[in-house]
Amino acid sequence: MLMTHLTPRPRHSQHGFNLVELLLVSLLGGLILVAASQVYAALAQQQLRQQLSLQLDHQARLAELALIRDLAAASGVVAAGAASAGYPSGNQHSRQVNTSNGNGQSVSFHFQSATDSDWLLVQQPDTETHRLLSLWHRDQKSQGWGLSHQPAAAGSTIPSQTMIPEVELFRVRLQHTSGQWQRPGQVNDWSSIRGIQFALLLKSSQPLPGHQSTPFTLWQETLQPPQDQYLRILLVRSVHLQEVQHAAP
């Protein structure tokens, strides 16, 4: 008779995780979740910074193009006004500038100007009947603060329109025939101006959480932006006038 020997099967453990093991797994999962959240937040912050920086650079290029294109075609400075308050003030007041269009007709500019910013009125080369005038000023309209432009031709002005949004500061310096740079309040003879230097302080469209603003230096003046987490860029450019002509205000 053949005898068959049966090998007994190993018995598997039937017990599950105990309380300590569950706590360790939960703790490890929480640590992983926190670390992943921090990495995601850092990546989102970096992505937002890059997005806002690109938008700000693009805005600065458009502002530079608009101003240089207009000022480079100017033949003279008619008038300019200096800021009456330090940056930032957040206030504006009404101004009126009376001049002539070159054929005996008077032209009046009525506009709002930010108290911490300058304004600038230039003339384009004369046409057969009149001269073209171009006013740049910073004001606050329904869409917020920005750099506005108001042209005038044939004795009448066109309503001021915001050309460059999110502009926090507009300043100008004027170059005398001697080569010296002067602020608007220092100019005695507008016909002696041969160059214009403008400065724009532009702000991002939205704040960047955690961003700390740093001071800017403009023509020996320190500009301290508010700690509102907005990115800012300071644009300074110089333009030479086509020709120097007398431009009496």
C-alpha positions as CSV (number, residue, x, y, z in Angstrom):
1,M,0.0,0.0,0.0
2,L,1.3,3.4,-1.0
3,M,1.3,6.0,1.7
4,T,0.7,9.6,0.7
5,H,2.1,12.3,2.9
6,L,0.3,15.6,2.9
7,T,2.4,18.7,3.6
8,P,0.4,21.1,5.6
9,R,-0.2,24.6,4.0
10,P,1.3,27.6,5.7
11,R,-1.2,29.6,7.6
12,H,-1.4,33.3,6.5
13,S,-1.6,35.9,9.1
14,Q,-5.1,37.4,9.3
15,H,-4.4,40.4,11.5
16,G,-4.5,44.0,9.9
17,F,-2.7,47.3,10.8
18,N,-2.6,48.2,14.3
19,L,-3.2,51.8,15.6
20,V,0.5,52.8,15.6
21,E,0.9,51.7,12.0
22,L,-2.2,53.7,10.9
23,L,-0.9,56.8,12.7
24,L,2.5,56.5,11.0
25,V,0.9,56.1,7.6
26,S,-1.4,59.1,8.2
27,L,1.5,61.2,9.4
28,L,3.6,60.3,6.4
29,G,0.8,61.0,4.0
30,G,0.2,64.4,5.6
31,L,3.9,65.3,5.3
32,I,3.8,64.4,1.7
33,L,0.7,66.4,1.1
34,V,2.1,69.5,2.8
35,A,5.4,69.2,0.9
36,A,3.4,68.9,-2.4
37,S,1.3,71.9,-1.5
38,Q,4.3,74.0,-0.8
39,V,5.9,73.0,-4.1
40,Y,2.7,73.8,-6.0
41,A,2.4,77.2,-4.2
42,A,6.0,78.1,-5.1
43,L,5.5,77.1,-8.7
44,A,2.3,79.1,-8.9
45,Q,4.1,82.1,-7.4
46,Q,6.9,81.9,-9.9
47,Q,4.5,81.5,-12.8
48,L,2.6,84.6,-11.7
49,R,5.8,86.6,-11.3
50,Q,6.9,85.7,-14.8
51,Q,3.5,86.5,-16.2
52,L,3.3,89.9,-14.5
53,S,6.9,90.7,-15.4
54,L,6.3,89.9,-19.1
55,Q,3.1,92.0,-19.1
56,L,5.0,94.9,-17.5
57,D,7.8,94.7,-20.0
58,H,5.3,94.7,-22.8
59,Q,3.5,97.7,-21.3
60,A,6.9,99.5,-21.0
61,R,7.7,98.8,-24.7
62,L,4.4,100.2,-25.8
63,A,4.8,103.3,-23.7
64,E,8.3,103.9,-25.0
65,L,7.1,103.5,-28.6
66,A,4.1,105.8,-28.2
67,L,6.1,108.6,-26.5
68,I,9.2,108.4,-28.7
69,R,7.2,108.3,-31.8
70,D,5.4,111.5,-30.9
71,L,8.2,113.4,-29.3
72,A,10.8,112.5,-31.9
73,A,8.5,114.3,-34.5
74,A,8.2,117.4,-32.3
75,S,9.9,120.6,-33.5
76,G,9.7,122.4,-30.2
77,V,8.4,122.5,-26.6
78,V,5.5,124.9,-26.1
79,A,5.2,124.5,-22.3
80,A,5.6,122.1,-19.5
81,G,4.6,122.0,-15.8
82,A,6.4,120.4,-12.9
83,A,4.8,118.2,-10.2
84,S,3.5,120.1,-7.2
85,A,3.7,117.2,-4.7
86,G,5.9,114.2,-4.0
87,Y,5.4,110.7,-5.1
88,P,2.9,109.1,-4.4
89,S,0.2,111.6,-3.8
90,G,-3.0,110.1,-5.4
91,N,-4.4,113.6,-6.1
92,Q,-5.0,115.6,-9.3
93,H,-6.1,119.1,-10.1
94,S,-7.4,121.1,-13.1
95,R,-5.1,122.9,-15.4
96,Q,-5.5,125.2,-18.3
97,V,-2.9,126.1,-20.9
98,N,-3.6,128.8,-23.6
99,T,-1.5,129.0,-26.7
100,S,-1.8,129.6,-30.4
101,N,-2.1,127.3,-33.4
102,G,0.3,129.4,-35.5
103,N,-2.2,131.3,-37.6
104,G,-3.6,133.6,-35.0
105,Q,-6.2,131.3,-33.5
106,S,-5.9,130.6,-29.8
107,V,-6.0,127.1,-28.5
108,S,-7.0,126.2,-24.9
109,F,-6.1,122.9,-23.2
110,H,-8.3,122.0,-20.2
111,F,-7.1,118.9,-18.5
112,Q,-6.6,117.1,-15.1
113,S,-3.0,116.5,-14.0
114,A,-1.7,114.4,-11.2
115,T,0.0,116.5,-8.5
116,D,3.0,114.2,-8.3
117,S,3.6,114.2,-12.1
118,D,4.6,116.6,-14.8
119,W,2.8,117.6,-18.0
120,L,4.3,118.4,-21.4
121,L,3.0,120.3,-24.4
122,V,5.0,120.0,-27.7
123,Q,4.4,121.2,-31.2
124,Q,4.8,119.3,-34.4
125,P,6.3,120.8,-37.6
126,D,3.9,123.5,-39.0
127,T,1.6,122.7,-41.8
128,E,0.4,125.2,-44.4
129,T,-2.4,126.5,-42.2
130,H,-1.6,125.7,-38.6
131,R,0.7,123.8,-36.3
132,L,-0.1,120.5,-34.6
133,L,0.0,120.4,-30.8
134,S,0.4,117.4,-28.6
135,L,-0.2,117.3,-24.8
136,W,0.9,114.5,-22.5
137,H,-0.3,114.4,-18.9
138,R,-1.1,111.8,-16.2
139,D,-4.6,111.7,-14.8
140,Q,-7.3,109.4,-13.4
141,K,-10.2,108.4,-15.6
142,S,-12.9,105.8,-15.2
143,Q,-10.4,103.0,-15.9
144,G,-7.9,104.3,-13.3
145,W,-4.6,106.2,-13.4
146,G,-2.7,106.4,-16.7
147,L,-0.7,108.6,-19.1
148,S,-3.1,110.5,-21.3
149,H,-2.7,112.2,-24.7
150,Q,-4.6,115.2,-26.0
151,P,-3.8,116.5,-29.5
152,A,-4.9,119.8,-31.1
153,A,-5.2,120.9,-34.7
154,A,-6.9,123.6,-36.7
155,G,-7.7,125.6,-33.5
156,S,-9.5,122.8,-31.7
157,T,-8.5,120.2,-29.2
158,I,-9.5,116.5,-29.2
159,P,-10.7,115.0,-25.9
160,S,-7.9,113.6,-23.7
161,Q,-7.6,109.8,-23.9
162,T,-5.6,107.4,-21.8
163,M,-2.8,106.0,-24.0
164,I,-0.8,104.1,-21.4
165,P,-2.6,102.5,-18.4
166,E,-1.2,101.8,-15.0
167,V,1.3,104.7,-15.0
168,E,2.1,105.9,-11.5
169,L,4.5,108.7,-12.4
170,F,5.3,110.9,-15.3
171,R,8.3,113.2,-15.1
172,V,10.3,115.2,-17.8
173,R,13.6,117.0,-18.1
174,L,14.4,119.4,-20.9
175,Q,17.8,119.9,-22.5
176,H,19.0,123.4,-23.0
177,T,21.1,124.3,-26.1
178,S,24.0,124.5,-23.6
179,G,23.6,120.8,-22.9
180,Q,22.2,121.3,-19.4
181,W,19.2,119.4,-18.3
182,Q,16.4,121.4,-16.6
183,R,13.2,120.6,-14.9
184,P,10.1,122.4,-16.3
185,G,10.1,125.0,-13.5
186,Q,13.7,126.0,-14.4
187,V,13.1,126.8,-18.1
188,N,13.1,130.5,-19.0
189,D,13.1,130.2,-22.7
190,W,11.2,127.4,-24.4
191,S,12.8,128.1,-27.8
192,S,16.2,127.1,-26.3
193,I,15.1,123.5,-25.7
194,R,16.6,120.9,-28.0
195,G,15.9,117.6,-26.2
196,I,13.4,115.9,-23.9
197,Q,14.0,113.2,-21.4
198,F,10.9,111.5,-19.9
199,A,10.5,109.0,-17.1
200,L,7.6,106.7,-16.5
201,L,6.9,104.5,-13.4
202,L,4.6,101.7,-14.5
203,K,2.8,99.3,-12.2
204,S,1.6,95.7,-12.8
205,S,-2.0,94.9,-13.4
206,Q,-2.4,92.9,-10.2
207,P,-0.4,92.4,-7.0
208,L,2.1,89.6,-6.5
209,P,1.5,88.1,-3.0
210,G,4.6,88.5,-0.9
211,H,6.4,90.9,-3.1
212,Q,8.3,93.7,-1.4
213,S,8.7,97.0,-3.2
214,T,12.2,98.6,-3.4
215,P,13.0,102.3,-3.9
216,F,13.8,103.9,-7.3
217,T,16.3,106.7,-7.9
218,L,15.3,109.3,-10.5
219,W,17.5,112.3,-11.1
220,Q,18.9,112.4,-7.6
221,E,15.4,111.9,-6.2
222,T,14.4,108.7,-4.2
223,L,11.0,107.3,-5.1
224,Q,9.6,105.0,-2.4
225,P,6.6,103.0,-3.8
226,P,4.0,101.8,-1.3
227,Q,4.2,98.3,0.0
228,D,1.2,97.1,-1.9
229,Q,2.8,94.0,-3.5
230,Y,2.6,95.4,-7.0
231,L,5.5,95.0,-9.4
232,R,6.9,98.2,-10.9
233,I,9.4,99.3,-13.6
234,L,11.0,102.7,-14.2
235,L,11.4,103.7,-17.8
236,V,13.7,106.6,-18.7
237,R,14.4,107.7,-22.3
238,S,15.8,110.7,-24.1
239,V,14.6,112.2,-27.4
240,H,16.2,115.0,-29.5
241,L,13.9,117.5,-31.2
242,Q,13.8,117.7,-35.0
243,E,14.6,121.4,-34.9
244,V,14.5,124.2,-32.4
245,Q,11.8,126.8,-33.1
246,H,10.3,129.5,-31.0
247,A,7.1,128.2,-29.3
248,A,5.5,130.9,-27.2
249,P,2.8,129.6,-24.8
